[in-house]
Amino acid sequence: MYQCPQVCGGWQRKQDQTNTTDGWYLYADSSNGRFGDTVDILTPLISRMGPKCTLVFWTHMNGVTVGSLQIIFRAKRGISYMGDVAVDDISFQDCPPLLSPDRKCTAEEFTCANKQCITKDKLCDFVDDCADNSDESTFICSTSSVRCDFEFDLCSWEQEQDDDFDWNLKASSIPAIGTEPVADHTLRNSSGQYIFIKSFFPQQPMRAARISSPVISRKSKNCKIIFHYHMYGNGIGALTLIQVSVSNQTKVLLNLTVEQGNFWQRKELSLSGDEDFQLKFEGRVGKGHRGDIALDDIVLTKGCLISHYSIKEELTAPLPTGSCPPGYRECQNGQCYQPEQSCNFVDDCGDDTDENECGTSCTFENGWCGWQNSLAENFDWALGNGSHQSLRPPKDHTLGNKNGHFLYLEATPVGLRGEEAHLKSAMWQESSAACTLSFWYFISARATGAFQILIKC
């Protein structure tokens, strides 16, 4: 342990982290020892802790031959004595273990699998509040209104068409560089995904990218949005959350304009309106070249009612010509079906109208059959036919000739190594236990990428 005088080992370091020359800190002095020597400090054995336990500490590493520091609190000596490592103000926050419940949970609370009680507004918020993950189980959260972890795509959020550029989905196979988050918020590791914008070429200062939510009903009660954001770098522009009514009245709910720190932060906002409305996240490019804005784990709580009103459909929908009652859709043969009857593997129309745009069985000879590219990426699948002039198959599988069609993914000179392209179906309803998926694929002998099948519950 060391108390800092006016000059600390030649660093001109005048204060410890508590901002006083009378403060104390631990340090590893490289004046003694040999290259590669290590020194550890250990806590007592910790048996139990709460689900939100956080370790906070301050470090100082300086000197022309400073070594390295791991979070075991192990300092490793460099090649000479010119470099010290200091540690100060270690604290454990929110670490008390959950107490064994001595009462029954109330009607306003959720009973965890381990019998703990949490408030219901903590359900399905991508945080393990129960400490056994029962508040985040698929069974419970599958009925949540709108929640998105961006592990596959934008979910029900959509890229705006009248902005300057798009939010990008961080591919798990591309290492984070610069000021990007090194891990997502959902999985807390580098394999997780999030959406982000960067402040560097070719983006110009003050250009904006926006994503919009589904339309939320004015009848919603106790409606909240919960999301996590990461804003780091001296070139940060702005992150704005805007509420836009169906009559185009706007209200700014949040506006962040400076660096917020190199870590994920949670924000929770209450929502209400006199009209149905949408939410829009706008990321704006800053003037510097170092700065990333990222979003992850967006939740609209169960109090948010999704409206059947669509702003885009209002502008483009033709006048009704069929005889189907309100709330029903018309089949091509004139029959009617309810929206929930689509994509359930049952031909309710009798002519497959309710199933032919769901991303189910498809030969791709008459289009995409409802299969879609993710809107969060710059790299897309394309519809094509056989070619001897490229690395594509010379013929398709359906017709067995060069005129047959298939979907393909082709590397281009502008693509980045590790970029991903997701091809997704519609959200299918419950299927039988015997349901199987089969497909034919072709991978060029010169291909260096990977191919995966993913299921999103």
Secondary structure, 3 states (H helix, E strand, C coil): CEECCCCCCCCCCCCCCCCCCCCEEEEEECCCCCCCCEEECCCCCCCCCCCCCEEEEEEEEECCCCCEEECCCEEECCCCCCCEEEEEEEEEECCCCCCCCCCCCCCCEEECCCCCEEEHHHCCCCCCCCCCCHHHCHHHHCCCCEEECCCCCCCCCEECCCCCCCCEECCCCCCCCCCCCCCCCCCCCCCCCCEEEECCCCCCCCCEEEEECCCECCCCCCEEEEEEEEEECCCCCEEEEEEEECCCCEEEEEEECCCCEEEEEEEEEEECCCCCEEEEEEEECCCCCCCEEEEEEEEECCCCCECCCCHHHHHHCCCCCCCCCCCCEECCCCCEECHHHCCCCCCCCCCCCCCCCCCCCCCCCCCCCCCEECCCCCCCCEEEECCCCCCCCCCCCCCCCCCCEEEECCCCCCCCCCCCCCEECCCCCCCCCCCCCCCCCCCCCCCCCCCCCCCCC
